[in-house]
Amino acid sequence: MAVDLFAPVTVGRLTLPNRIVMAPLTRNRAAAGGVPQAMNVEYYRQRASAGLIVSEASPISPQGIGYPGTPCIYSAAQVAGWREVVAAVHAAGGHIFLQLWHVGRISHPSLQADGQPPVAPSAIRPAGEAITHEGMQPFVTPRALAAEELPEIVQHYVRASRNALEAGFDGVEIHAANGYLIDQFLRDGSNRRTDAYGGSLENRSRLLQEITTAVCAAVGADRVGVRLSPENSFNDMHDSTAQQTFNHVAGLLADFGLAYLHVVEGDMMSGERQLDYGAIRNRFGGIYMANCKYDLVRAQQALQSGAADLVSFGALYIANPDLVERFRQGAVLNAPDPETFYGGDEHGYTDYPFLDN
């Protein structure tokens, strides 16, 4: 039987009231030290009618930071700040996962301890510029991680996952998309290693497999999602055999019993969509969340055709805290203001109007 966006769905150990997901959205509005603050609490509380909220990406360690003002999940103060956010979402009847983040080469020495270079699978400088506290600066050539450093990074994901549950989150999403560290290992444009973490699909997938194994062991596979972006060129990414690569990755992830797989379908830079995402969905076999430029009509079509089980919305959720109700009524949507997406205060963050305002 065909389902729509407003039908309930079981995701891991949760029963969600609808299939409308708030996608992870970097907003650069955390307090000093990566600690969530009062306006972050209000922002997420306003959007708690989503079937599920996936939090903005949160660095798992100081090394994982790549942008100013991002909330983190490795210190007691950060956990305490997130606990206030989660409590507000739960009090409003919502569900929320935290997205686990290590940016890898998409950082800058000014954001790293002692001005160290960012780390990556290989010493390949991405094209483009880093966002720093001093403004835009060219990316630098990262330092290639030694294989013996990777177990510690895996443990940082474990610590962050446990911290997320301590803060009250319903689960965690491993960010393996959009040109950040795990994605850098997965795709051959950024991974030129010749050891056990490079070359073959099995080797390039090894770090993701190790992180997923460890996080599932720490918090339970039914509390874990993974996000992928098979053909997204954001952050100077590409893969020579993207369909083959991500069919393999989806098949690997099928064995874990995850809560869901979250896929950025297409290239959010160009808008092109060339891969067969049905093949990726079928290889995974579990709950599949689609993302990238979906609107109400396209989302309903995806659910009714069986192409997805949930759909996540990004910019629409920035501007429409009551997106579920607006979709339900077929109401006009607020237009998002890109000028206020990143950084700043409550303007363009918690002051978008609700239908009844």
WOQUIKA-V570159 format. One record per backbone hydrogen bond with DSSP energy under -0.5 kcal/mol. NH is the residue of the N-H (numbers start at 1). CO is the residue of the C=O. Records with the same first field share a line. If there is no record, write none. Layout:
NH = CO + CO
This chain:
7 = 4
9 = 16
11 = 9 + 14
13 = 222
14 = 11
16 = 9 + 14
19 = 5
21 = 19 + 311
22 = 52
23 = 21 + 313
30 = 69
31 = 35
34 = 31
35 = 31 + 32
36 = 34
40 = 37
41 = 37
42 = 38
43 = 39
44 = 40
45 = 41
46 = 42
47 = 43 + 44
48 = 45
50 = 47
51 = 20
52 = 20
53 = 95
54 = 22
55 = 53 + 97
58 = 99
59 = 71
60 = 101
64 = 61
65 = 62
70 = 67
72 = 34
73 = 59
79 = 75
80 = 76
81 = 77
82 = 78
83 = 79
84 = 80
85 = 81
86 = 82
87 = 83
88 = 84
89 = 85
90 = 86
91 = 87
92 = 88
93 = 90
94 = 89
97 = 53
98 = 171
99 = 56
100 = 98 + 173
101 = 58
103 = 64
106 = 103
107 = 105
111 = 108
112 = 108 + 109
115 = 112
116 = 113
120 = 143
124 = 122
125 = 123
130 = 137
132 = 130 + 135
135 = 132
137 = 130
139 = 128
143 = 118
145 = 120
149 = 146
150 = 146 + 147
151 = 147
152 = 149
153 = 149
154 = 150
155 = 151
156 = 152
157 = 153
158 = 154
159 = 155
160 = 156
161 = 157
162 = 158
163 = 159
164 = 160
165 = 161
166 = 162
167 = 163
168 = 165
169 = 164
170 = 96
171 = 96
172 = 223
173 = 98
174 = 225
175 = 100 + 173
176 = 174 + 227
180 = 177
181 = 102
184 = 180
185 = 181
186 = 182
187 = 183
189 = 238
190 = 187
191 = 187
192 = 190
198 = 195
200 = 198
204 = 200
205 = 201
206 = 203
209 = 205
210 = 206
211 = 207
212 = 208
213 = 209
214 = 210
215 = 211
216 = 212
217 = 213
218 = 214
219 = 215
220 = 216
223 = 220
224 = 221
225 = 172
226 = 260
227 = 174
228 = 262
232 = 229
236 = 233
237 = 233
242 = 239
245 = 241
246 = 242
247 = 243
248 = 244
249 = 245
250 = 246
251 = 247
252 = 248
253 = 249
254 = 250
255 = 251 + 252
256 = 253
257 = 254
258 = 253
259 = 221 + 224
260 = 224
261 = 287
262 = 226
263 = 261 + 289
264 = 228
265 = 263 + 291
266 = 264
267 = 272
268 = 266
271 = 267
277 = 275
280 = 276
281 = 277
282 = 278
283 = 279
284 = 280
285 = 281
289 = 261
290 = 288 + 310
291 = 263
292 = 312
299 = 295
300 = 296
301 = 297
302 = 298
303 = 299
304 = 300
305 = 301
306 = 302 + 303
307 = 302
308 = 302
309 = 288
310 = 288
311 = 19
312 = 290
313 = 21
317 = 314
318 = 314
319 = 315
320 = 316
323 = 320
326 = 322
327 = 323
328 = 324
329 = 325
330 = 326
331 = 326
338 = 336
340 = 337
341 = 338
343 = 27 + 341
349 = 346
350 = 346
351 = 346
357 = 354
